[in-house]
């Protein structure tokens, strides 16, 4: 996947987040760790849009984060408004990959992109489960 070719239009689901004063570092850049919090917020909203309740700690269908790979494409400063896109790009038997991109308002080139491997999990039994149909329906490879 060509990172420079990724655009906001490649995502059906977008979450808007406003930067905060405390999100920046001494150079007025948004701190690299803050992007992870933005991505997590958008990921949870996306999963909720698929009717996967990740807030229920005893849910029989949920996810647990297995791994993540983050690429920082360009710097960004505060104040700013971001739109974060999410899409499922890989399906396995008991896991899937969610691709995310953070865009500044008015800029079509992402600031940050990331791929998150999510393990489908039953918190009641503490066991992995097969990827449920609600996730399979959201599968949209590039």
Secondary structure, DSSP 8 states (H G I E B T S, - for coil): --GGG--GGG-SEEEEEE--GGGB-TTSBB-HHHHHHHHHHHHHHHHHHTT--TT-TT-SSEEEEEEEEEEE-S--BSS-EEEEEEEEEEE-SSEEEEEEEEEETT--S-SEEEEEEEEEEETTTTEE----HHHHTTB---
